Amino acid sequence: MENVADALKEGANLCENKQFAEAVKVYGKALKQHSDHHELLYAQAKAYFQLKQFDEALANFDRLLAFFPSQADLISERAVLYHHLGNNQQALEDLDRAAVLEPENPFRYSSRAWIKAALKDLEGAIADYERAIELDPEDAIAYNNKGLLEDQLGRKQSAIKSFEKSNEITGYQPELKVEDTSPATGESTTVDDIPSVSTEDTSMSFAHLAQTVKGLLRDKKERKDFLSFLKKMGKK
């Protein structure tokens, strides 16, 4: 199929019907005639991703970044692939690069925080969430995730404050379950049960976070829905 527009349309329809292997073939056939077509390379990479063929998707992203070496979104998406391939150090290098390119984009810091947590750099991850919050004070997800890490470090009061701020932004009203005594005042305060998330199990959430970034940054309902997803995952 020589017509790129037709290939993109057919591939998109196949992907919509979850026929990703067929979509890869359609894009591949068109790429034989248009080997450097950016939209075809990107669409095929996304289909490879759905098939969990991460090496193949990575090869496409490498080609795309040869054309667009300063495109932060492409760099960030490639980081997701490195993460799925078990190379969190390379993922971190890509996310560092994306943050340098877009230092005022809060997502660059919140996404990097996931990888830092996976690499056991909890302090670095918290610092990134704090920077994301500084840039976007309404980022309830960053507050929630910062609270999870603070709780893992035993900073109960800081974690409670982070969760409370997250809940305040989204209007989430948790069930009051756990009684906590402040070491500073000795006063008893009833708070929501704090979920825990293993820093070793970030694959699904990091990919979800990366894939939904545009909605998370712009749509309050999507932020709230994703926050509910995180809380449910934390209680498993």
N, C-alpha and C positions, 0 to 999 in steps of 0.2 A: 504494500500500500504506500504509494508515493505522496499522497496528500496528507500533510501533517495535521491539518485541522480535522480531517476524517479520523485519523489514527487517535488523536487526543479524545475525540468525542466517543469513539467506539471503546477505547480503553476506560474512559470515565464511566460509561454505562456498565461495562463488565465489573469494574470495581464496586459500583453501587450494588450490584448483585452478588458481591463477594466472590467473583470469579477472577481472583487475582493472578493465578497462573496464566490464564488466557490473556489477561491484560498485559502481562509481561511480554508475551509473545507478540502481541499487536504492536506494542511500543518498540520491541526489538526489531521487528520487520521494518518499521518506519525509520529506525535509527541506522539501518544499513544504507539507506539513501540519504539520510540527514544526520550524520554521526555526531555532530556537535550541537544539535538543536537543544537548547536549554530546557524548554518545557517538556520535551520528550524524556530527557535524562532525569528530570525531577519527578515526573509522573511515574516513570518506571521504578525509580528508587523507592517511592512511597508504596508501590505494589510489592516490591521485594520485601519491604519492611513488614507488610501484612503477612507475608509468607514466612517471616522470620529468617529470611535469607540476608542476614545482616552484612556479610562480606560483600555480596553483590551490590547491595544498597550503598555501602561505603565507597565502593569503586566509583559509582555514579556521582556521589557527593564530592569525591576527590576531583573528578573531572570538572564538575560545576565550579568548585572553588579555584580551579586553575584559571577559569574565566573571570570569577568574581571573588578575588582573594580578601576583599574587605566587606563582604556581605555577612553581617553579624547573625542574621537568622539562619543562613546556611551553615555557618560555623557551629551555632548552637544545636542545630538538628544533627550535625555530624557527631557532636558530643554524645547525643543520645545513643547513636549507633555504637560508639566506642564503649559506652556503659553496658549495652547489651552484649557486647563481645568480651566483657570482663576486663576491659582496659580503662579503669577509672582514672589512672594517672594521665593518660592521653586525653580523656574527656575533660579533666580539669584544665589541662593546657589550652584546649579549645575554648572553654568557658572563660578562662582568664583573658584570652584574646578578644572574645566577644565583649567582655566588660570594658576593655581598653577602648574598643571601637565605639561603644555606646555607654559611656560612664554615667549618663543620667537616666538610663532605662532600668527601672527597678527589677524587671524580670531577669536581667543579667545576673543579679546578685542572688535572687531567690532560687534560680535554677542551679547556680554554682553551689549554693548551700547544700543542696541534696547530695552532690558529689562529695563535698567535703565531709559530710556526715558519713557517707559510705566509706570514706578513707579514714574514719575515726578522728577527724579533726573537728570535734564538736565546738570548740571555742571559735575556730575560723568560720564554721557554719553559722553560729549565733551572730557573729560580727556581720556576716553577709545579710542575714535576715534583718538585722538592725539597720543596715544601710538601705535595704529595700524599703523598710518602713519609713525611714527618713525621707526617701524620695516619693513614697506613696503611703501617707498615714492611714489610708482607708484599706490597706491590704490585710484583710482578716486572716488570710491563709498564712501569710508570713508570721503574724502574731501567734497563730495556732502552732505552727511548726517550731517556732522559737521556744514556745512553752514546752513542747515535747522534749526538746534537747535540754532545756534547763532542768526539767524533771529528771532526765537521765543523769545529769550532773549533781543531783541532790539539792538543787536550788528551788525548794518547794514554793517559797513565797514569790519568787520571781516568775515561776511557772504559772502560779495562780493568777498573778496580775496579767500575764500574757494571754491566758485563756479568757479571762474576764474582758479584756479589751477586744479580743476576737469576737466574743459573744455580743458585746455591745455594738460593734460595727454591723454585724449581720442580723441582730435581733433574735439570735438563738437563745432559747431559755432552757438550759439543761435541768435534768432532775437533780435535786440536791441530795447527795448520797454520803459524802465523806466528811467527817469532822476533822479539821486541821487545827492544831494549836501553834500559834505563832511563837517562834523561839525568842523573838524580840520583846513581845508584850505579854506572853503567856495567855492571851485571850483566845477563846475558842471560836473558830469561824467555820460555818458549814459551806463547803464548796463542792463542785461537781467532781465526780471521779475522773482523775487524770488518766487518759489513755496512754499506752506506751507503744512505740514503734521501733522495731529493731533497725539499727543503722545498716544491717547487712541485707535488709529486704526492701530496697528502694526502687527496684526495677519498674514495677507497675506504676507506682506513683510518679516517679520522675518522668517516665514516658508520657503519662497522662498530663502531667504538668506542662511539659513541653508542647504537646499537641494542642492544648487548650489555652495557650498563652493569650491570644488575642481577645478571646472572650473574657478571660479572667481579669485582664487589665481594664476592660471597658464596660463590662456588664455585671451589675451587682448581683442579679439573680444567679448567673453562672458562678460567681465567686461563692455564693451561699451554698449552691448545690455541690460544688467541688469540696468545700469545707466539710459538708456532711459526709462526703465520700471518705475524706481523710479520717474523720472521727470514727466512722464505722470500721475502717481498716485498722485503726489503732486499737480497737477493742476486741479484735479477733484473737 
